[in-house]
């Protein structure tokens, strides 16, 4: 049952008078429940509870934390249709997406549970003493990783489950031994409260300390900024806009004790298509990318927003085919009126730049928040001299750039901001000459895709979901896959310690 209140540890509280309601984007109407914004006192209480919980939770064996994560997965599944209905009502996304995202959320939790069942994830190292070494004896040294402390997780607008309340950031932080305070996204506050109730039930069933998890709501930036500034908060996870992520990053850096902000932000995900690939399968690639560009109304951080080719008659024909196939697909509802507004504003900005041409755009949509798919094109010369053409258009939009030659194409890649992904569509005969393109992309992206689409992020140990700024604030880490746990720990060495005082995992 949705209450509209904040979970401060195990307690539901609503001490303030500021409220907001979520939107049903399909109907373009407010949903009935009013959600109470967390007050400064409630923020303070949640952080203090998390700090006290940390003293116990950080020392719990991995097997107990694993049981907690598995119990969260069980409780999320137990919410049944209530959760999927709330998900679709607040997001406008179809039921299939709700079920799929719920499955991914559950699988993430179970993956981290499996990981921490043993302590090897801590990157344990042992360097035994050599007392007789000349000219100086060597001390016994052992190293492990310890949790940072309470973590604030900002829920994402475009993934109400998998990147939100019990999503990858929360699962990895809890796995590491860090209590979590979630700042629920205002667009899906009801979904967040339901998932939060599942987390709290799991915490109670598995004997976790009160305060190991809290869920706070708030429409503006007041609650989030208060959390990031709090001295007992030790790290932040964020998925969203460049402006939002950068604001939090700056706040964290300005604290008396700066803390890490692991923010996944903007990306236009360049796709390089070779002439040989166009010659052999232009229509197939156009169909494949029309589906990728419009998937989920284009509301993915890995949406292919920039396609790079070398100018030719074949390229011109491909652009026309891509535009036809993209706009032939039905328009889809976007997550929120504000998301649609942003899509239209950014799409208009890019399309209005000098030398840019709209190849095709859906002229009329049915629903109030449906997105009109759009394909634009521009020359390599124009793209190189106009940074506005690098703007991320969050929705079913892609800009095709026709370079003069491969040298200019590489120049374009080298001039891009950091990206989450870079894709190469090529044939075997291209392999001997692809080295410079691969190398150029390697320095601009976190994940390289070959003959595929960037949309769709596999949750596995080898996944890298992050990249050079502004794709993320720290390209050394991933937000997806079990390696995401490394964001929430730091290394500690123990020198010449007696066995009795060592952490259990470092004992002989």
N, C-alpha and C positions, 0 to 999 in steps of 0.2 A: 504494500500500500504506500502510495506517495504522500508525504506529509508537507513537503516544501521546506523542511528544516535542515539544519547542518548537523552532520555527525561530528561531534567533538569527542573523539574516542568512541566509547560505547553509548554516549548520551546524545539524544536528539534535542537541539536547542534552536530557538529563534528569538533572540533578545532584541533585535533591531526592528526598525520600521520601514527600511528600504526593501522593496520587493520587485521582482520581474517575472514575466511569464515567457514561456517558450512559444515558438511559432510552428504551426503545421504548414510547411511550405506548399504542400499540394493544394490545400484549401485557402492558403494565404490568410489564415485566421489564428488568433492567439489560442493556445491551449488553456484549459481552465485553472490549473494549479498556480498559485502564487508562491514563488521561491524567495525565501528571506536571505538577504545578503548578510554574511557574517560580520559581526561587529568587531571593533578593535579588541574588546575583552575576550570574545570567542576565538579570535586569531591567537591571542596571547595564551589562552588556556590550551588550545590545540598544540601549540609549539611546546609549551611546558610539559604537557602530557607525553609528547613524543620524546622529549629529552629524558624524562624519567624512564620511559619504556626502553629507550636505547641502552641504558645501563644493564638491563636484564637481557634484552633481545640480542644484543651483539655477541653475548657469550653462550647463547643457546646452540647446541650441536646442530649440524646441518640436517640431520635426520628429522629434528623437530620442526625446523623451518620448512623443510620439504613437505612434511605432513600438512602444515598450514597452507602452503601454496596449492597442494592437491585438494584440500578442503575448500579453498576459494573456488577452484574450478568446478567442484561438485555443486556448490551452492549457486553458482551462476547458472549452471544447467538446470537446477531445481526451480529457478524463476520461470522457466517455460515460456509460454506464450505472452505472459505479462511483459517480459523484457523485450521480445521481438516486436510486440505491438507498440510499446513506448518508443522503441528505436525508430520504427517507420513513421510514427506520428510526428516525432520531433525533427526528423532528417529529410523526409520525402524520399528516402531510398527504399527500394523494393524489399519484400520479405526475404527473398533469396540472399540478398546482400547481408541482411541482419543475421540470418542463420550462418552464412559463411564467415562473417566477422566474429560471431560468437565462438565458432569452432576454432578460429585462429587464436582468439584470446585464451581459450581453455588450453589449447596446445602449447602456447607460450608459457603459461603457468606450469604446466606439467614438464616442459623441457627444462625450465630452471629448477624444478624440484628434483629431476633426475641428476642435473649437474651438481647440485650441492649435497647430494646424498653421500658423496665422498669429498675429501678436502683438497684434491689435486687442483681444482680450479683456482686455488689461491697462489699458484705459481711458486710452490715451495722449493727452496734451494738449501743445500747443506754443504758447508765447507768445514770438514773436521779439523781439529787442532793438530798442529805438527810442532810439539814442544821442542824437538831436537833440530829444527830447521836452522841453518846458518845463513846469514850472520844473525838473524833475529828469529825467535820462535813465532809460529803462526797461531793466532787465537781461533777458538771454535766460533764459527759464524753461521747463523741460520736466518733465513728470511721468509716472511709470509706476507699476506695482505690482510689488512684489517678494515672494517667498515668506517666510513667517514662520519656518520651521524645522521640526524633527521634530514630527509630529502623532501623538497617540494616538487610535485609533478603538476604541470599545467596540461590539462586535457586538450586534445586536438579537435578542431571543428569538423574535420572531414572523416574522422574515424571514431564514432561515438563509443566503440568498444575497444578495438585493438590498440589504439594509441591514446586511450583515455583512462578512466578511473582504475581499472585493473589491467591496463594494457602493458606494453613492453617495458616502459619506464618503471612503473610500479612493481611489476613482477621481478625485474632485475634488481631493483633497490631492496625489496623485501628479501630476495634470495641472498643478497650480500650481507644482510644483518642490519639494514637501515630502516627505521620507521618511516612511514610515508604520510605526508599531508597533501591531498589532492586539491587543487583549485579547479573545480568543475567548470566545464565550458558552458556559458550561459545559453548556448543554442540547444544543448541537450541535458539540462539540469535534472530532468526526470529520469532519464536513462542512468545518469551518474548516481542519483540517490538509490535506485534499485540495485545497481552493482555494489555500491557502498554497503548496503544492507547485507549483501552476500558476503562481503569481506569481513564485516563485523561478526556475523554468525560464525564464520569459519574461525575467526580469532578466538571467540568464546569457546567453541567446541574443542580447539586444540591447545587451550591454555596459554594463549599469548597475552602479554601484559597490556593493560588498558593504555591506549595512546599509540599503539603500534600502527594504527591507521586512523586518519580523520578525513572527512570530505566537506569542503567549504564552498559555498556558492557566492557569486557576486558578478554583476553584469559589467562593471567598469574595470579599471586597473587598480583600484584602491586596495582590495584584499590581496591581490597578487604581489603588489609592491611591498605591502606591509610584511608579507611572509618572507620575501627575498631579503629584506633589510634586517630581519630578526637575527640577533647574534647566535641563537641556538640552532638555526638552520645552517646546514653545512654543505649543501649542494642543491642544484636545480636541474630538472629535466623539462624541456619545452619543445613543442611541435607547433609551428604556426608561421606567422608572417615575419619578414625581415625586421620591420619596425618594432614589433612586439618583442622578438627575441633580442634585438640589439638594446632595447630599453632595459630589459632584465639583466643582460650582460653588463651594461654600464653600471647599473645599480649595485650589482654584486662586486664589481671591481672597486667601487667607491667606498665600500664598507671598511671599517677599521680592520677587520679580518676579511680580506677578499675570499670569495668562494667560487668554485667552478660552476659555470652554467653550460650545460650540454644542450644546445639549441639546434634543432633541425629546422631550417628556414626555407629560403627560396631556391628554385632550380628550374631551368628551362630545358635541361636534358638533351643536348645536341645529338642528332642522328646523322651520320655520314653515309651516303648512298653512292657507291661507285658506278661508273658508266657501264661496266660489265654487268652489274646487278640489274640496272635498269634495262639493259638490252635483253636480258634473259627472262626477267620476271617482273616487269614494271607493274603490270596489273595486279599480280599477287601481292606485291609490296604495298601498293596503294590500298588494297582491301585490308591488309593486315594493319596498316597504320591508321586507316579510317576508324577501325575498331578500337585501337589503342587511344587515339586522340579523344574519342567520345566516351570511352569507358567511364562509368560513374559520373557522367556529365563533365568529364575532364577534370574532376576534383581530386586529383592525385598529385602528390609532390613529385612523382616520377613521370608525369605526363610529358610526351614528346613535343615540346613547344617550339623546337627549332630543328629544321631539316636542312642539311648542307649537301649541296650537289655541285657539279661542274656544269657550266652552261652548255647547252646543246639543244637541237631540235627534239631529241629524245627526252631531255629534261623538261622542256616546255610541255610536251605531251603528257608526261607523268604528272606534272603539277595539275593539269586540267583534270586528269583521271582521279587523282587524290581528292581534289575539291568536290568533284561529282559524288564520289563514293562517301565522303564524309558528310556532306549535306543531305544525301539520300537517307541517312539513318535518322530515325525519329528523334526529335528534341526531347531532352530529359529534364526533370525538375532538379533545380539546384537546392543546396542545403538550407538557404535562408535568403530573404529579400536583400540583405546587405551583401551576401556573397554574389548574388546576381548583379547587383549594382556595381560592385567592384569589377566583375567580369566585363561588363559593358564599358565601364570607364577605361580600363586598361586596354581592352581590345580596340576601342576607338583611338586611344593614344597611339598605339603601334600602327594601326591602319592609316592614320592621318599623316604619318611622317613622309617627308619628301622622297619620291621614288618608290614608295610602297603602293602596291595595288592589291585590292581585295579580289581574289580570283572567284570565290563564290561564298555566299553566306545565306543561311536560312532566313528568308525574308519575314516569315510570320510564324509565331509559336502560339500554341493553344493555352497552356497554363500560365498563370501570372508570374511564376518563377522558373519557367522553362528557359533553357539556354539555347540561343541560336548559334549553331556551329559555324565556324568561319576559318577559311584558309586564305592567307595572304602570301605575297611573294615580293622579293626585293633583290637587287643585284648585290654582289659581294662588295663593290665599291661603296655603295650607300650604307651597307651594314657596318663596314669598318669605320666610317666617319660619324656615325650617329649612335651614341650609347643608349638612347631611348628605345632603340630597336631590341635591346637586350631585356626589356621589361618582361617579367613573368605575367602572363595572362592566365589566371587560375580558372580554367574552364575548357570547353571543347574548341580550342584554338591552336593553330600552328602556323609558323612563319617559315616559308621555304626560301632559302638564300642560294642564288646561283652564282658561284665563284667563277672568275675568269679561267682559272686553271687550278691544279692541285696545290701549287705554291701559295696561292691566295687562300685556298681553303684551309691550309695549315696556319696561315697568318690569322685567319678568323678564329680558329680554335685557340690559338695562343693568346688572343685578346679577350677571351671570355672570362667572366667571373667564375669562381668555383662552382661546381655542379655535383649533384648526387650521382648522375649516370652519364655515360657516353656510349653510343651504339654505333657499330659498323655493320652495314649491309654490303656484302661483297661476295665474289666468286673465287674459286680456287686459283684461277689465273692471276688474281689480284695479289695473292699472298706475297710474292717477292718484293712488291712495292708498297706494302701497307705499313712497314716499320715506322716511317716518320709520322703517319697519322696516329698509329697506336701510341707512340711515345708522346705526341702532343696531347692526346686525350688523357693519358696516364697522369699527367701533371695538372689536369684540370678537374678530374672526377674521382669519385670514390668507388664506382663499380663500372666495369667495362662489359658491354653486352655484344655478342657477335651473332648476327643473323637472327635476331629476335626483337622483342619490344621491351622497353624499360619498365612499363607498368606490370605490376606483379612482383612482390618482394618475398622471396622464399625465407622462411624462418629456420635458419640452420647455422651451424658454427662458422661456415665459410662466408656468410653474407656480410657485406660492408654497406651499411646504410648511413652515409655521412660523406663529407667531402670538404675540399677547401672552402673557406669563407666566400660567399655567404650561404653556401649549402648547409654548413654547420659551423659552430664556433670552435670546434676542435676536431680536425680531420683525422686524428689518430684513433678515434673511437667510433664505434657503431651504435646505432639506436635499435638495431634489429639483430636477432640471433643471440646465442648464449654468451658471446664475447661482450655483449652490452653490460654485463655485470661489472666489468673492469672500470666503468665510470665511477662507481660508488665505493671504491676501496683505495687504500694507499699502502705502499710497502713499508714494513718495519723489520729491521734487523735486530737479532739478539746475539750479543757477543759474550762468550764465556759464561753463559747462564747455566745454573744447575738444572738438572732434569726436572726436579720437582716444580720449578717456577716457569718452565717453558709452556707455551700453548700446546695443547694435546697433539696437534698435527706435526709439531716440530720435535717431539720427543723421539728418542732412538727407536 
